[in-house]
């Protein structure tokens, strides 16, 4: 379609600027420098490296000439990119020049000799026009200008992943190649702009948006924006489509989305009964390599025709001779076949483990259903084992697969709510390779803290990857009926849920993380768990830094690190009032209404209208951010926006009609409020000058559409930092 063709041309003109060492280092000052293996090198470290190995500056001049594309051209690769003669003399050295053009990328390999550069191989795909997002000159040695790890400053060797072979690539000299004049500009017009800025509309509706070097330079009346553009700026007209800020999922499991994409789809209504699940597990067994467990995911027992969990006997019929696991949609429960129970070390007569429970048949034998903590351990082990079997390319592909799925839904950023060592490494590999297609804010699982601190990987890796928060689980899940509540559930597995930590232990943990400067995000669903979490937060915020509540005392005001409660399903009004007083941010999931709401109503009875009280929470003064908890449910933010407005379950019941939000309030959950929850509101969440050019092009305006139809609005394009990462068709 015409719109897609125009967006494919987003980017710079073909000729880059000359620049030089100062310009290159200036570019590096604004962004971390990725090195093979995921290391990040600052501009200062790069300068020290160059001073140590290249005191004459010959290598930097070589890179500048390659970027310039206008000196002693030797040959051409696709899209008119020139490779130029290198001033480097001496023995031959293998060189690779990697660039990103349009929507594709290529790696061009060859040799540098005293006579120049000779291309020997081009791999990858180059499409569209050059956008100059990345240009790397890798010196791979070992002769001539080859550089080993021993030659580099310690700053370049701060991660053990930087092996001697990897270190033979010096560094990326710039994250993009500037166009002539040093800027890349794009003018977007003929669209409905929903900026979500606080002062939106004060100067009339926006008629244009100017993007410069990946950030928004101007947005407002069309004539004013045009006046701010440079001569020759590329113009994209969107035929009346709607532009909204890049949508943000403030709590999902991105790595799990990629990992479970290969699992058998056992969700409802796709798999309406246990025989269908069995058939899908048989099919999965045929394609699952030996050594890996046969895996299915997505079932909800009360949505199955049988109205119960599948059992080990059901799974044994489908997969009799190798381990198989079927994950509940909540990822708070799973079902194991007999072989998997044996591998996991679970046996009949074994008591329930701390923080978990086993399902049992009428004779007390394990029926294969596993709840909570042992389920988490199984999932983590299987994910870690499967990632270990993958090479770096496969791990990057897993991240890319998840990124493609989320970008197609209009998501440009996500809080990864289960960040662990292996998944952080996979994200880091993708980021270093230039293939991380959304911004990831990592919530690192609390038991990984020692590793995180020892590795030196805490903090911001780049504009697209950060690990700055800690994740804790306080209780179980609402759809698995293991959330810790006062009273008992009227439905299986009955009981009062599972509480992982008592107040004092949780308080000690939070105080430690708070003192180290980490934002803390705690999963809490049941009212008993939420009460415990609020007690611990109150003790921390009051005692740890001399302040109490939102206004605090000497030395502290409110909740400066923006500690969070994740989900908060049964945060009834008295609890909401306490959370508001403490300034706690709540990250919740409106999309649960249509997908899991009927099960909530069954489990919570008369109190179900008080669940997920978005309007009451906001009226109490709580900042509420939107999310999906994917892959628990779909990551589609438009479905979440619809459900925040309608609050209608799958069977048509409206849960808490007084808690419905307006369309603008619902959109804010996934833009400005989510950015605040991730402590990124100065960079993303609204379309305002100075912020990153993350935006989504939609077929229709969700603020003007019938609420019933919001989830059907098509995503035409998703743009990250001014560059399309998804385009329809």
C-alpha positions in Angstrom: 0.0 0.0 0.0 1.1 3.6 -0.6 1.6 4.4 3.1 3.9 1.4 3.6 5.9 2.4 0.5 6.3 5.9 1.8 7.4 4.7 5.3 9.9 2.4 3.7 11.7 5.5 2.5 12.0 7.0 5.9 15.6 8.0 6.5 18.4 9.9 5.1 19.5 10.8 1.6 22.1 8.6 0.0 25.1 10.7 0.6 26.5 10.8 4.2 28.6 13.6 5.6 32.3 13.5 6.1 32.6 14.2 9.8 35.8 13.0 11.4 37.3 11.9 14.7 35.6 14.7 16.7 32.3 14.1 15.1 32.5 10.4 15.7 33.4 10.8 19.4 30.7 13.4 19.7 28.2 10.9 18.5 29.5 8.3 20.9 29.0 10.8 23.8 25.3 10.7 23.2 25.0 6.9 23.1 26.8 3.9 24.5 29.1 2.1 22.1 28.2 -1.5 21.4 31.0 -4.1 21.1 30.6 -7.8 20.1 29.5 -9.8 23.1 27.2 -7.1 24.4 29.8 -4.9 26.1 29.1 -1.2 26.2 32.0 1.2 25.7 31.7 4.9 26.5 33.2 7.6 24.4 36.0 8.1 26.9 36.9 4.4 26.9 36.9 4.5 23.1 39.2 7.4 23.1 41.6 5.7 25.5 41.5 2.6 23.3 42.4 4.6 20.2 45.2 6.4 22.0 46.7 3.1 23.0 46.5 1.2 19.7 46.3 4.0 17.1 48.2 7.1 18.3 48.4 8.5 14.8 44.7 8.4 14.3 45.0 6.4 11.0 42.2 4.0 11.9 39.7 6.7 12.8 40.5 8.5 9.5 39.9 5.3 7.7 36.5 4.9 9.2 35.7 8.6 8.4 36.6 8.0 4.8 34.4 4.9 4.6 31.5 6.8 6.1 32.1 9.7 3.7 31.8 7.6 0.6 33.6 10.2 -1.5 37.3 9.3 -1.6 39.0 6.8 -4.0 36.0 4.5 -4.5 37.0 0.9 -5.0 33.6 -0.8 -5.6 29.9 -0.5 -4.8 27.6 -2.7 -2.8 23.8 -2.5 -3.0 21.9 0.8 -2.4 24.9 2.9 -3.6 27.0 2.4 -0.6 30.7 3.0 -1.3 33.7 1.4 0.2 36.9 3.4 0.0 40.6 3.0 0.0 42.0 2.5 3.5 45.2 4.3 4.4 46.3 1.3 6.5 49.4 -0.3 5.2 51.2 -3.5 6.1 50.1 -7.1 5.9 46.6 -8.1 4.8 43.8 -8.0 7.3 40.3 -9.3 7.0 37.8 -6.5 7.4 34.0 -6.5 7.7 31.9 -3.4 7.2 28.3 -3.8 8.5 25.6 -1.4 7.7 21.8 -1.0 8.0 19.9 0.3 5.0 16.1 0.7 4.7 14.5 -2.3 6.3 17.3 -4.8 5.7 21.0 -5.2 6.7 24.1 -6.6 5.1 27.5 -7.7 6.2 30.2 -6.9 3.5 33.5 -8.8 4.0 36.7 -8.3 2.2 40.4 -7.5 2.5 42.4 -4.3 3.1 45.7 -4.1 1.4 48.0 -1.2 0.7 46.1 -0.9 -2.6 42.6 -0.5 -1.0 39.6 -2.5 0.0 38.3 -5.5 -2.1 34.8 -6.8 -1.4 34.8 -10.6 -1.3 31.3 -11.4 0.1 28.0 -9.7 0.7 25.5 -11.4 3.0 22.1 -10.3 4.2 19.4 -8.3 2.5 19.3 -4.6 1.5 16.0 -3.1 0.7 14.6 0.4 0.3 16.7 3.5 0.7 19.6 4.0 3.0 18.7 5.2 6.5 22.2 5.1 7.9 21.2 3.6 11.2 24.5 1.9 11.8 27.9 1.6 10.2 30.6 -0.5 11.8 34.1 -1.1 10.6 35.4 -4.3 12.2 39.2 -5.1 12.2 39.3 -8.8 12.5 43.1 -9.4 12.3 45.3 -11.1 13.2 47.7 -9.2 10.9 48.0 -5.5 10.2 45.6 -3.5 12.3 44.2 -6.5 14.0 43.8 -5.8 17.7 43.7 -8.3 20.5 42.1 -8.0 23.9 45.5 -7.5 25.5 46.0 -4.3 23.6 42.8 -2.7 24.9 42.2 -0.8 28.1 40.5 -2.6 31.0 37.3 -0.6 30.3 36.9 -2.7 27.1 37.3 -6.0 29.0 34.8 -5.5 31.8 32.6 -8.5 30.7 33.9 -12.0 30.5 31.9 -12.4 27.2 34.6 -10.4 25.5 36.7 -13.2 24.3 40.0 -12.8 22.4 38.2 -13.6 19.1 35.4 -11.1 19.8 37.9 -8.4 20.8 39.4 -8.4 17.4 36.6 -6.1 16.4 37.7 -2.7 17.7 34.3 -1.0 18.2 31.4 0.7 16.4 32.5 4.2 15.5 29.0 5.6 15.4 25.5 4.3 15.8 24.3 5.9 12.6 25.8 7.7 9.6 24.6 11.3 9.5 23.3 12.7 6.2 24.8 15.7 4.5 24.7 18.5 7.1 24.9 16.1 10.0 21.1 15.5 10.5 18.4 13.2 9.5 14.9 14.8 9.2 11.5 13.5 8.5 8.3 15.6 8.3 5.1 13.7 9.0 1.8 15.3 7.7 -1.7 14.6 6.7 -2.5 12.6 9.9 -4.5 12.9 13.1 -1.9 13.4 15.9 -2.9 12.2 19.4 0.1 13.6 21.3 -1.0 12.8 24.9 1.0 15.8 25.9 -0.2 17.6 29.0 -0.8 20.8 27.1 -2.2 19.1 24.0 -4.5 21.4 22.0 -3.4 24.6 23.7 -2.2 25.9 20.3 -4.8 24.0 18.3 -4.7 20.5 17.0 -1.4 19.2 15.7 -1.1 19.0 12.0 2.5 17.9 11.6 5.4 16.4 13.4 9.1 16.9 12.6 11.6 14.1 13.5 15.3 14.9 13.6 18.0 12.4 14.4 15.6 10.0 16.1 13.9 12.5 18.3 10.8 14.8 17.9 12.0 18.2 16.9 8.5 19.8 16.6 4.9 18.9 16.7 1.9 21.3 16.3 0.2 23.3 13.5 1.4 22.2 10.1 2.7 25.5 9.0 4.8 26.0 12.2 6.3 22.5 11.9 7.1 23.0 8.2 8.9 26.3 9.1 11.1 24.4 11.6 12.2 21.8 9.0 15.4 22.1 7.0 15.4 22.5 3.2 15.1 19.1 1.5 13.6 17.4 4.5 11.8 14.2 3.5 8.0 14.4 3.8 5.7 11.5 4.6 1.9 12.1 4.2 -0.2 9.5 5.9 -3.6 9.9 4.2 -5.5 10.8 7.3 -4.2 7.9 9.4 -3.8 8.4 13.2 -0.5 8.8 14.9 -0.2 8.0 18.6 2.8 7.7 20.9 4.6 4.4 20.9 2.6 2.1 23.1 4.3 0.8 26.2 3.6 -2.5 28.0 4.6 -1.8 31.6 4.6 -5.5 32.6 5.1 -8.5 30.3 7.5 -11.3 29.8 9.1 -10.6 26.5 11.6 -13.5 26.5 8.8 -15.9 27.4 6.8 -14.6 24.5 9.7 -15.6 22.2 10.4 -18.8 24.0 6.7 -20.1 24.1 6.1 -19.1 20.5 7.5 -22.5 19.6 5.3 -24.3 22.1 2.0 -26.1 21.2 -0.9 -23.6 21.4 -3.2 -25.1 24.0 -5.2 -22.0 24.7 -8.9 -21.6 24.6 -11.0 -21.4 22.5 -8.3 -22.7 20.1 -8.0 -26.0 22.0 -11.5 -26.4 23.5 -11.0 -29.7 25.3 -8.4 -32.1 26.5 -8.4 -34.4 23.4 -7.4 -31.4 21.3 -4.6 -30.5 23.8 -3.4 -34.1 23.5 -3.3 -34.0 19.7 -1.3 -30.8 19.8 1.2 -32.2 22.2 1.7 -35.2 20.0 2.4 -32.9 17.1 4.8 -30.9 19.2 6.6 -34.1 20.2 7.4 -34.8 16.5 9.2 -31.5 16.1 10.8 -31.1 19.5 14.5 -32.1 19.5 15.7 -34.7 21.9 16.9 -33.3 25.2 14.2 -30.6 25.2 10.9 -31.2 26.9 7.7 -31.3 24.8 5.9 -28.1 25.7 2.4 -26.7 25.4 1.0 -23.5 26.9 -2.0 -21.3 27.4 -4.7 -23.5 28.9 -7.3 -22.4 31.5 -9.0 -25.2 33.2 -12.3 -23.5 33.7 -12.5 -22.7 30.0 -12.0 -26.4 28.9 -15.1 -28.4 28.1 -14.2 -30.8 30.9 -13.9 -27.9 33.4 -10.8 -29.3 35.1 -7.0 -29.3 34.8 -5.5 -32.0 32.5 -3.6 -34.6 34.5 -0.4 -36.7 34.2 -2.5 -39.5 32.8 -3.9 -37.2 30.0 -0.4 -36.1 29.1 1.0 -39.7 29.3 -1.5 -40.7 26.6 -0.1 -38.0 24.3 3.6 -38.2 25.2 4.4 -41.4 27.0 8.1 -41.8 26.8 9.7 -38.4 27.3 9.2 -35.4 29.6 6.2 -33.1 28.6 4.9 -30.0 30.3 1.7 -28.0 29.8 1.8 -24.5 31.2 -1.3 -22.8 32.5 -1.9 -19.4 30.9 -1.1 -17.7 34.2 2.4 -19.3 34.3 1.6 -19.9 38.0 0.7 -23.6 37.4 1.6 -26.4 35.0 0.9 -30.1 34.3 3.7 -32.7 34.0 3.5 -36.2 32.6 5.0 -39.1 34.4 8.4 -38.8 32.7 8.6 -35.1 33.6 7.6 -35.8 37.2 10.5 -38.3 37.5 13.0 -35.9 36.0 11.8 -33.1 38.3 12.2 -35.4 41.3 8.6 -35.2 42.3 7.1 -38.5 43.8 3.9 -39.7 45.4 3.8 -39.2 49.1 6.1 -36.1 48.9 4.7 -33.2 50.9 3.9 -29.8 49.3 7.0 -27.8 48.9 7.4 -24.3 50.5 5.6 -21.7 48.5 3.9 -24.3 46.3 1.5 -27.2 46.1 0.9 -30.4 44.2 -2.4 -31.6 42.7 -3.4 -35.0 43.9 -6.0 -37.6 42.9 -8.5 -39.2 45.2 -5.9 -41.7 46.5 -3.4 -38.9 47.3 -1.1 -39.7 44.3 0.4 -36.8 42.4 -1.9 -36.0 39.5 0.7 -33.9 37.6 -0.5 -30.4 38.4 2.1 -28.2 40.0 1.4 -24.8 41.5 3.6 -21.7 42.1 7.3 -21.9 43.3 8.2 -25.4 42.0 6.5 -24.4 38.7 8.6 -21.3 38.5 11.7 -23.4 39.1 10.8 -25.8 36.3 10.1 -23.0 33.9 13.3 -21.3 34.6 15.3 -24.5 34.3 13.7 -25.4 31.0 14.2 -21.9 29.6 17.8 -21.9 30.8 18.6 -25.3 29.4 17.0 -24.5 26.0 18.8 -21.2 25.8 22.1 -23.0 26.6 21.5 -25.3 23.6 21.1 -22.3 21.3 24.0 -20.5 19.7 24.1 -16.7 19.8 22.3 -16.4 16.5 19.4 -18.5 17.8 19.1 -16.5 21.0 19.0 -13.3 19.0 16.3 -14.8 16.8 14.3 -15.6 19.9 14.4 -12.0 21.0 13.7 -10.9 17.4 10.7 -13.1 17.2 9.2 -11.6 20.4 10.1 -8.1 19.1 8.4 -8.6 15.8 5.2 -9.9 17.5 5.1 -6.9 19.9 6.0 -4.3 17.3 3.1 -5.6 15.1 0.8 -4.7 18.0 2.1 -1.1 18.2 4.5 -1.7 21.1 7.7 0.3 21.2 8.7 -0.4 24.8 8.1 -3.0 27.5 9.1 -3.7 31.1 10.5 -7.3 31.0 9.0 -8.6 34.3 11.1 -11.7 34.7 14.6 -10.7 33.7 17.3 -13.3 34.5 20.9 -13.8 33.7 20.2 -15.8 30.5 17.5 -13.6 29.2 19.5 -10.5 29.9 22.4 -11.9 27.9 20.0 -12.7 25.0 18.7 -9.1 25.0 22.2 -7.8 25.3 23.3 -9.9 22.3 20.4 -8.6 20.2 21.1 -5.0 21.3 24.8 -5.2 20.5 23.9 -6.7 17.1 21.5 -3.9 16.3 18.4 -6.2 16.3 16.5 -5.2 19.4 13.4 -3.7 18.0 11.8 -2.3 21.1 13.0 -0.6 24.3 13.4 -3.1 27.2 13.3 -2.0 30.9 14.3 -5.0 32.9 12.8 -6.0 36.2 15.6 -8.4 37.4 14.3 -11.2 39.6 15.4 -10.6 43.2 17.4 -13.8 43.5 19.6 -12.7 40.7 20.8 -9.5 42.4 24.2 -10.8 43.5 25.0 -11.9 40.0 23.8 -8.6 38.6 26.0 -6.5 40.9 29.0 -8.8 40.5 28.7 -8.7 36.7 28.7 -4.9 36.5 25.7 -5.1 34.2 23.3 -3.1 36.3 22.0 0.1 34.7 21.5 1.4 31.2 23.1 -0.6 28.4 21.9 1.6 25.7 18.8 3.6 24.7 17.0 0.3 24.1 18.1 -1.8 27.1 18.3 -1.2 30.8 18.4 -3.3 34.0 17.5 -0.9 36.8 14.7 -2.5 38.8 14.1 -5.6 41.0 11.1 -8.0 40.7 9.6 -9.9 43.7 6.6 -12.2 43.8 4.5 -11.8 47.0 1.8 -14.4 46.1 0.3 -16.5 43.4 -2.1 -15.8 40.6 -5.7 -14.9 40.4 -6.6 -17.1 37.4 -4.8 -20.1 39.1 -6.7 -19.2 42.4 -3.4 -19.1 44.3 -3.3 -15.3 45.0 -3.1 -14.8 48.8 -6.5 -13.7 50.1 -8.3 -13.2 53.4 -10.9 -16.0 53.7 -11.0 -19.0 51.3 -11.7 -19.6 47.6 -15.1 -21.1 46.8 -13.6 -23.0 43.9 -10.7 -25.5 43.4 -8.0 -25.6 44.6 -9.8 -23.9 47.5 -7.6 -22.6 50.4 -6.5 -19.0 50.8 -3.7 -18.9 48.3 0.1 -18.8 48.7 2.0 -16.0 50.4 5.7 -16.2 49.7 7.1 -13.8 52.3 5.9 -12.6 55.7 6.1 -8.9 56.4 9.4 -8.8 58.2 11.3 -10.8 55.6 9.8 -8.8 52.8 10.6 -5.5 54.5 14.2 -6.5 54.9 14.5 -7.3 51.2 12.8 -4.0 50.1 15.0 -1.9 52.4 18.1 -3.5 51.0 17.1 -2.9 47.4 15.9 0.6 48.2 19.1 1.5 49.8 21.0 0.3 46.7 18.9 2.6 44.6 16.8 0.0 42.8 13.2 0.5 41.9 11.2 -2.4 43.4 8.3 -4.0 41.6 6.3 -6.6 43.6 3.7 -9.0 42.2 0.7 -8.9 44.6 -2.8 -10.0 43.6 -4.7 -11.1 46.6 -5.8 -8.6 49.4 -3.7 -10.5 52.0 -0.6 -10.2 49.8 -1.2 -6.5 49.0 -1.7 -5.7 52.6 1.7 -7.4 53.4 3.4 -5.5 50.6 2.0 -2.1 51.7 3.1 -2.8 55.3 6.6 -3.5 54.0 6.7 -0.5 51.7 5.4 1.7 54.6 8.1 0.5 56.9 10.8 1.1 54.2 9.6 4.5 53.1 9.1 5.7 56.7 12.1 4.2 58.4 14.8 3.8 55.7 15.2 7.5 54.7 13.5 9.6 57.3 10.2 10.1 55.4 6.7 8.8 55.7 4.1 8.7 53.0 3.9 11.1 50.1 5.1 14.2 51.9 7.5 12.4 54.2 9.7 13.9 56.8 13.3 15.2 56.9 15.4 13.7 54.1 12.8 12.1 51.9 9.6 12.9 50.1 7.2 10.2 49.0 8.4 7.3 46.9 11.3 8.8 44.8 12.3 5.4 43.3 8.7 4.8 42.3 8.3 1.4 43.9 5.5 -0.5 42.3 2.8 -3.1 42.9 2.3 -5.4 39.9 -1.3 -6.4 39.1 -3.0 -5.4 42.4 -6.2 -7.3 41.4 -7.9 -7.4 44.9 -6.6 -3.9 46.0 -9.9 -3.0 47.6 -10.6 0.7 48.6 -8.9 0.8 52.0 -5.8 -0.8 50.5 -5.9 1.7 47.5 -6.0 4.6 50.0 -2.9 3.3 51.7 -1.1 2.8 48.3 -2.0 6.3 47.3 -0.7 7.8 50.6 2.6 6.0 50.1 2.8 7.1 46.4 3.0 3.5 45.1 2.7 3.1 41.4 0.3 0.3 40.3 0.9 -1.6 37.1 -2.2 -3.6 36.1 -3.8 -5.5 33.2 -7.1 -4.3 31.8 -7.1 -7.1 29.2 -7.7 -9.6 31.9 -11.3 -8.5 31.9 -12.3 -10.1 28.6 -9.9 -13.0 28.8 -10.0 -14.1 32.4 -12.8 -12.1 34.0 -15.4 -14.8 34.2 -13.0 -16.9 36.2 -12.4 -14.0 38.5 -16.1 -13.6 39.0 -16.4 -17.2 39.9 -13.5 -17.1 42.4 -14.4 -13.8 44.1 -18.2 -13.8 44.0 -19.7 -10.6 45.5 -16.4 -8.8 45.6 -15.6 -9.3 41.9 -16.9 -5.8 41.0 -14.2 -4.4 43.3 -11.4 -6.1 41.4 -9.0 -4.0 39.2 -10.6 -0.8 40.3 -8.9 1.5 37.8 -11.1 4.5 38.2 -11.2 4.3 42.0 -7.5 3.9 42.2 -6.9 6.9 40.1 -9.4 8.9 42.1 -7.5 8.0 45.2 -4.4 9.5 43.6 -2.6 6.4 42.4 -0.6 6.4 39.1 -2.0 3.4 37.2 -0.1 2.0 34.2 -1.3 -0.5 31.7 0.2 -3.8 30.7 -0.7 -7.3 29.5 1.4 -9.8 31.5 1.9 -11.6 28.1 2.2 -14.4 27.4 -0.5 -14.9 30.1 -2.8 -13.1 27.7 -2.2 -11.4 24.3 0.1 -8.5 24.4 -2.3 -6.4 22.3 -2.5 -3.0 24.0 -5.6 -2.0 21.9 -7.5 -4.9 23.5 -6.3 -3.6 26.9 -7.6 -0.1 26.0 -10.9 -1.5 24.9 -11.3 -3.5 28.1 -10.4 -0.6 30.3 -13.4 1.2 28.8 -15.9 -1.7 28.6 -14.8 -4.1 31.5 -16.8 -6.8 29.8 -16.0 -10.5 30.4 -16.0 -13.2 27.7 -19.5 -14.1 28.7 -20.7 -10.5 28.5 -20.8 -9.6 32.2 -19.6 -6.1 33.1 -17.2 -6.3 36.1 -17.4 -3.1 38.2 -19.3 -0.8 35.8 -18.3 2.2 38.0 -14.6 1.5 37.3 -14.8 2.1 33.5 -12.4 4.6 32.1 -12.8 7.1 29.2 -10.9 6.4 25.9 -8.3 9.0 26.7 -7.7 7.7 30.2 -7.4 4.2 28.8 -4.8 5.3 26.2 -2.9 7.1 28.9 -2.4 3.8 30.7 -0.2 2.6 27.8 1.5 5.9 27.1 2.2 8.6 29.7 1.4 6.4 32.8 3.4 3.5 31.6 6.4 5.7 30.8 6.1 7.1 34.3 6.1 3.6 35.8 9.3 2.8 33.9 10.9 6.1 34.9 11.1 7.2 31.3 8.5 9.9 31.0 11.1 12.4 29.9 12.0 10.3 26.9 8.9 8.4 25.8 5.1 8.2 26.4 4.0 11.3 24.5 4.7 13.1 21.3 6.6 16.2 22.4 9.8 18.0 21.3 12.9 16.5 22.7 11.4 13.0 23.2 12.4 10.0 21.2 10.5 9.6 18.0 8.6 6.4 19.0 5.2 6.4 17.4 2.5 4.2 16.0 0.4 4.8 12.8 -3.2 3.4 13.2 -6.0 3.0 10.8 -8.4 4.9 13.0 -8.3 7.2 16.1 -9.0 5.1 19.2 -10.3 8.3 20.9 -13.0 8.7 18.3 -13.9 5.0 17.6 -16.7 3.0 19.0 -15.2 1.3 22.1 -16.3 -2.1 20.8 -14.1 -1.6 17.7 -10.9 -0.4 19.3 -9.3 -3.8 19.4 -10.0 -4.2 15.6 -8.1 -1.0 14.6 -5.2 -2.0 12.4 -1.6 -1.1 13.1 -0.1 0.3 9.9 3.3 1.0 11.2 5.4 1.1 14.4 8.3 3.5 14.4 11.2 3.4 17.0 13.5 6.3 17.1 12.3 7.6 13.8 12.9 4.2 12.0 10.1 1.8 11.1 10.4 -1.6 13.0 7.0 -2.9 11.7 4.9 -2.1 8.6 1.6 -3.7 7.7 1.7 -5.8 4.5 
